[in-house]
């Protein structure tokens, strides 16, 4: 981007490509934000809008893929430029998946809100989504500024998201045991929480891609441990 | 830049030079005419030279006509000429976030307010990558395409702190290919609304419990326990505790609300953490004695300076140390340690207790408002469920973060990570 090629139109093409990633990123951030807002406030209309928005991301991903292939074929880029273009393809893939996950949350809104739930069920979920959104924002900001300074903190935060998810899983399980009428809503909420946790994972993927684009090296392979929700079992004795 | 020698050469000299520069064809013609006339009349050129000098002197002292006269009046005295003032000086003086960008949508200049609000941004970074919200994306595209309609839009950010801006964009001058993007912070109004709603929801819920208890005891005192002095004394004591709890709760809620209403600007005052932590230790000495805890400090030899608001940071560490004394009293000691890993690295302050620890599933949640690990212990310790929310809020404002490590049975440590100095 900042570099100068002999052919200025090449710079132009690269910039258009990365700008489109920015657009996709903004859209994905907005979708997740609105999906969770729709869930918390039980807003079916907003949920419907989010579901429709997903088509835009699918379309954009295809567009970016095609454009990237054309650039590669025409310019035969090397080193940094090639990383930039391949990175764009990968990031657009991750963003498209994030959109899908947001859409999946929006789809569950109607089922969750059919019976009005107490707000305590949602408090943890919106805190979790805030974490994931902060993660996504930082990663995309790092992409915008082409800097790898903050990338290492992103992994710490992914750990935080996993821990929060495990805690939330446990909490929702308790609600279901307290009152079987909560089961429908809580099951959907568990899926929503899982979706948000996956969004965090995709953000971490993007972070790794950005690191590769900027430095040309791969981030050390030790990723944070996975969440521990697979070990959580319902307590046999109900705690009071 | 012409402007650069402002400091060295006085304004009048510049004006004189400019005037001479502008009138040179006339002056040259006049000098030639004098010389020709003098020679024609048989002189030796001396009279002509005198006449030319006179004309030059008049030209230097006589202010120009029309435009220059106005410009002169405006720039008279101390101010440099407004015509030659670089746009960058003006942009730097603006208190709201401001970006200047080119036709390609690349940032050419960002002022200090922009760096404070949205983080530092290197020149050449694409604006559409930095501001990705769909409406901003469209807005910037529209401005670049050269739409004529009045261009302004709203920009909202949810994380890390909710902020709302009114954004406007304008081309600079004519044919410069540069645009200016200006952000006006509208968050305050939005935040006050939100705060009011939250305050009512939280406060009514949390105040209802002690209030119900007080109401219950009043009823008992008027009824069955009317003539029982021993029970009366007992009940009145409980009622006093409950009202004290309500008062504490209101204090904390107000403190949190005050914090939320502050604009999102990282405080820039330099605070030496060693002095601050010692001060916190002194003010909590009596609490530590009561809890049977000794507070130990492990601080570096050299000053550990962080950018922050002193009072707010005191509140943070008072909360953390107080928690450590109250909930970790079983361990008998609390360690406050600070570390500076050198320039470019995070500075950390850790408060460690050796009490019962916090179970893993609670750790991610304990900074939520009114989240309590154990309601009974919290009540017994006169906790309001807001302390760590306040801590987290202050730290977010400072661009710092809190990390919590704990093992059941071994104790907990709360670490504050301050960002490296810019």
Contacts between the chains, C-beta under 8 A, distances in Angstrom:
chain1	res1	chain2	res2	distance
A	1	B	124	6.8
A	1	B	125	8.0
A	1	B	126	7.1
A	2	B	124	4.5
A	12	B	104	7.7
A	15	B	104	6.4
A	15	B	105	7.8
A	15	B	106	7.8
A	15	B	126	6.2
A	18	B	126	6.4
A	18	B	129	6.1
A	19	B	105	6.9
A	19	B	126	5.6
A	19	B	128	4.6
A	19	B	129	6.4
A	21	B	129	7.4
A	22	B	126	6.8
A	22	B	128	4.9
A	22	B	129	3.8
A	22	B	130	7.7
A	22	B	132	4.8
A	22	B	137	7.0
A	23	B	128	6.8
A	23	B	132	6.8
A	23	B	134	7.4
A	23	B	137	4.8
A	25	B	132	4.7
A	26	B	131	7.7
A	26	B	132	2.9
A	26	B	133	4.8
A	26	B	134	5.5
A	26	B	136	7.1
A	26	B	137	5.6
A	27	B	132	7.9
A	27	B	134	5.6
A	29	B	132	6.6
A	29	B	133	7.4
A	30	B	133	6.3
A	30	B	134	5.9
A	33	B	158	5.7
A	123	B	368	6.6
A	124	B	365	6.8
A	124	B	368	7.7
A	127	B	365	7.6
A	127	B	368	6.1
A	130	B	158	7.5
A	130	B	159	5.7
A	133	B	158	6.5
A	133	B	159	4.8
A	134	B	159	4.3
A	134	B	160	5.5
A	137	B	159	5.7
A	137	B	160	8.0
A	140	B	129	7.7
A	140	B	132	6.3
A	141	B	119	6.7
A	141	B	130	7.1
A	143	B	129	6.8
A	144	B	121	7.9
A	144	B	125	5.8
A	144	B	126	6.9
A	144	B	129	3.7
A	144	B	130	4.7
A	144	B	132	8.0
A	145	B	120	7.9
A	145	B	121	6.1
A	145	B	122	6.0
A	145	B	125	5.5
A	145	B	130	7.5
A	146	B	122	7.9
A	146	B	125	7.5
A	147	B	122	7.9
A	156	B	403	7.7
A	160	B	364	6.5
A	163	B	360	7.4
A	163	B	363	6.5
A	163	B	364	4.6
A	164	B	364	3.9
A	164	B	365	7.3
A	166	B	360	7.9
A	166	B	361	6.7
A	167	B	360	8.0
A	167	B	361	4.6
A	167	B	362	7.1
A	167	B	363	7.6
A	167	B	364	5.0
A	167	B	365	5.6
A	170	B	361	5.1
A	171	B	361	8.0
